[in-house]
Amino acid sequence: MVEPGALLAFAAIALGMVLTPGPNMIYLVSRTILQGRAAGFVSLAGVALGFVFYLLCAALGITAIVMAVPFAYDALRIAGAAYLLWLAWQAVRSPGTPFAPRALAHDSPARLFAMGFLTNLLNPKIAVLYLSLLPQFIDPAAGHVFLQSVMLGATQIAVSVAVNAGIVMAAGSVAVFLGTRPSWQRLQRWLMATVLAGLAVRLAFDGRR
C-alpha cells in the first residue's frame, strides 16, 4: 500500500501539472468554446481513457521490471532523475507562447472522444508523470507494486478529471485569463522547473527505500 504522505505528495504534483497549460487544456477549452460543454465533456471522456491507458501500461511495466531484474529499480530511478533535470531545464528555457484556443471544425461525439484520447496519449506531460514521477513513489519493499501503481495512477486520474471538468465548465473564462496573462505562464514554468529539479535530486539520492 502507498503511504498517505506519498499519495498526497503525488496528488499535489498531479494537480500542479494539470493546472499548467498544455495540449489537454488547450484542446478541451477550444472544443468547449466551439461546440459547447457537452462536446467538452465527451472530449474529456476520451482524455480520461488516455489516462487509464497510461496507468495500465505503467503499472504492468513497472511491476514486470522490478520483479524480473534486481537492479532495474535503481536503473529506472537514475534514468528518471536525469530526465527530470532535462525537463526542468526545458521548462526554464522555453520562451512560451500566449494561450490561445485553436480553431477547430465541428466533429461528431465519436470523433471528439477519439481526439481527446489521442491528444492525451501524445501529451508529453502525462508520459513524464507515469514514466518518471510515478516510480519514485513506489516502495518495492512494501510489496504489491502493481497495486501501488494503480493507487497512484487512480489518484492522478481523479485529480486531473476533476480539474479538467472545471476547465470545461469555465472554458471561456480560462481562455481569457491565460490569454491576457503571459506572466502567469512564466511563473508556472519556473514553479514546475523547481518542482521537477527537486524531485530529480530526491530521486537520484534517496535510493531504494
N, C-alpha and C positions, 0 to 999 in steps of 0.2 A: 504494500500500500504506500501511496505517496504521502509524505508528511504534510500536515496542514500548512505549515510555513512555506514549504516549497510550492505547494499548489497555489497559494495566494500570490507568491512572487511570480510564478508563471502566468497567472491570470493578469497581473499588473503589466507584464511585458506584452501580453497579447492585446491588452487594452491600448497601450502606447502605440503598437504597430497598426492597429485598426483605425486609430484616430489620425494617423499620418496619411495624407492624401496619396493615393496610389491607384493602380488600374481598377480595383474593385469599386472604390468610392467614385471615381470619375465615371465609370460605366453606369453604376446604379443611379447617380444623380442625373446624368444625361438622359438615360432611358425614362426615368420617372418624370422629368420635366417635359419630355417629348410625348410620351404615351400615357402618363398618369400613374397613380400609385399602384393600381392593380398590376400593370406591366412591371413596375419596380419590384414588387413582391414576387412575381413569377421569376424575374431575373435573380432575385436574392435566393430563391429556392435552388436555382442552378449553382449559385455561388456556394451555398451550404453543401451541396453534393460534392463539389470540388474539395471542400474541407474534409469530408468523410473519406474521399479517395486518398488524400494525403495521409490522413490519420491511419487508415488500414495499411497502406504501404509502409509507413514509418514504423508502426507497431510490429508488423510481421518481420520487416527487415532488421530492425534493431534487435529483436528477440533472437532471430536466427544467428546474427553475427556474434552477439555476446555469448550465446551458448556454444557456438561452434569453434570460436577462436579465442583462446585465453587472453591474448593481448589486444583483441580487437577494440575493446572499450577504450583503452589508452590511446590507440591509434586514432580512433574516432574523436576522442577528446582533443588531441593536439591539432588534428586537421580542422576541427570545428573552431578552435581558438584562432588559428591563422586566418581562416575565412572570415570570422567576425571582425578581426582587426582590419582586414581589407575592406569590408563593408563599411566600417566606421570611417575609414579614410575616404571612401567614395561618397559617403553622406556629407562629409565636410566640404569636399572639393566640388560637389555638384552645384552648378550655377542655379539650377531650379528654374521653373517657369511658372508664371501666374496660372492659377487653377482656372480652367475653363471647360465647361461641358462640350462634348463633341456633338457635331450634327449627325444624327443617325436616322436611317429610314425606319418606317413603321414595320414591325415584324409580328409574326404570329406567336402565340404563347409557347409553342414547341420550340421555335427558334430563339425566343427570349430565354427560355430555360437553358438551351444548349449553349448560347453565347455567354450566359452567366457562368456556366460550368467551365467553359474554355477560358474565359477571362481569368477566373480564379486559378485554374490549372496552370496557366502560363504566368502567374503572378510571382515574381522572384521573392517577394517578402514572405510568402507562405512557404516556399521551398526552404528559405533560410530558417524560418521558425521551426519547421519539423525536422530538418536535417542537421542543423547546427545548434539550435537552442534546446529543443526537447530532450536530447540525450543527456545533457548535463544535469537535468532534474531527476534522472532515473538512478536509483541505487541498486546495482546488480546484487549486492549482498542481501538486500531485503527480499529477493525472490520475486516471482510473478512480474517479470519485465514487461510482458505483453499487457498485463492488467494495468501496470503503472503508465505505460504509453497511452493506453485507451483513456485512462482517467485524465491525464494531462491534455490529450487531444480533445476530449469531450469538453473540458473547461474552456479551451481556446475557442471551440466552435460555439459554445453558449455565449461567450463574451462577444465574439465577432458578429454573430447573427443578431444579438440584441442591439448592438451599436449600429449595425447596418440597417436594421429595421427602423431605428430612429432617424437615420440619414434619409431613408426613403420617405418617411413621413414629413421631413422638413427639407426636402431636396432644394427647393428654391432658395431658402434662407442660407443653406450650406454653400451653395454656389456663389451667392453674393458675398458672404463673409470671407471665403477663401480667395475669391477673385479680386477683392479690394484690399486684401491684407497680405502682400507678399512677405512682409516681415514675419508673419506668423509661420510661414513655411520655413523660413531660415531658422527660426527658433526651434521648430520641430526637428529639423535636420541636425542641429547641434545637440539637442537633447538625445535624439536617437543615437548619434555617434558616441556620445558619452556613455550611454547605457550599453551599447554594443562593445565598446572598448573595455568597460568594467567587467562585463560578462566574459570577455575573451581572457582577461587576466585571471579571473577566478577559475575559469575552465582549464587554463593551462597549468595552474599551480596547485589546484585542490587535489588532483589525482583521484584515484579510485577510492570512493568512500566506503 
